[in-house]
Amino acid sequence: MVVTVLAAWLIGSQRPRRRMIGFICFSLSNVLWVIWGVDARAYALIVLQVCLFLMNLRGLRKNSKGKENEQSPD
């Protein structure tokens, strides 16, 4: 839970590096929640974490594209 809260705080940063670390923390928290969900047989939690991970990948891709656009001198 602490990793998830830390990730949410980092995602809100204006600094791209901190946002990237936030995405990584969210991915780590997804893995940790899935591990707990398997142990607890909480299958809905596992499905939720997989969906959140996929949304996280989308955000990571959008963040990376924004970073590329900032570097190009248009």
SULBEL-V942460 format. One record per residue. PHI is phi in degrees with one decimal (NA if undefined). OMEGA is omega as a letter, one per 40 degrees, with the letter a starting at -180 (999 if undefined). D_CENTER is the distance of its C-alpha to the mean C-alpha in Angstrom with 2 decimals. Layout:
# SULBEL-V942460
phi=[PHI;PHI]
omega=[OMEGA;OMEGA]
d_center=[D_CENTER;D_CENTER]
This chain:
# SULBEL-V942460
phi=[NA;-63.1;-64.1;-64.4;-66.3;-60.6;-61.5;-62.1;-65.4;-69.2;-61.2;-77.2;-72.9;-82.2;-87.0;-57.7;-63.4;-65.8;-61.8;-63.0;-62.3;-61.3;-62.7;-64.9;-63.3;-61.6;-63.1;-62.0;-65.4;-59.6;-62.8;-63.0;-64.9;-64.8;-58.2;-64.5;-62.8;-64.3;-62.0;-90.0;56.6;-97.9;-68.0;-64.6;-64.1;-64.0;-61.7;-58.5;-66.7;-64.7;-63.3;-64.9;-63.5;-63.8;-65.7;-63.8;-61.5;-61.6;-63.6;-63.4;-64.2;-64.7;-65.5;-66.7;-64.5;-63.3;-65.7;-65.1;-66.3;-68.3;-80.1;-80.5;-84.4;-87.2]
omega=[a;i;i;i;i;i;i;i;a;a;a;a;i;a;a;a;i;i;i;i;i;i;i;i;i;i;i;a;i;i;a;i;i;i;i;a;i;i;a;a;i;a;i;i;i;i;i;a;i;i;i;i;i;i;i;i;i;i;i;i;i;i;i;i;i;i;i;a;i;a;a;a;i;999]
d_center=[13.23;13.56;10.34;8.56;11.00;10.64;6.97;8.32;11.27;9.95;8.18;11.74;13.46;15.86;15.55;13.60;13.34;11.81;9.18;8.51;8.61;6.15;3.46;5.59;6.00;3.26;4.64;7.73;7.94;7.88;10.58;12.38;12.64;13.97;16.40;17.60;17.89;20.01;22.19;22.69;23.13;20.72;20.16;18.83;15.98;15.28;15.45;13.17;10.39;11.15;11.09;7.76;6.45;8.83;7.85;4.36;7.03;9.24;7.62;7.40;10.94;12.13;11.25;13.09;15.90;16.36;16.77;19.36;21.17;21.54;23.21;25.68;28.85;29.52]
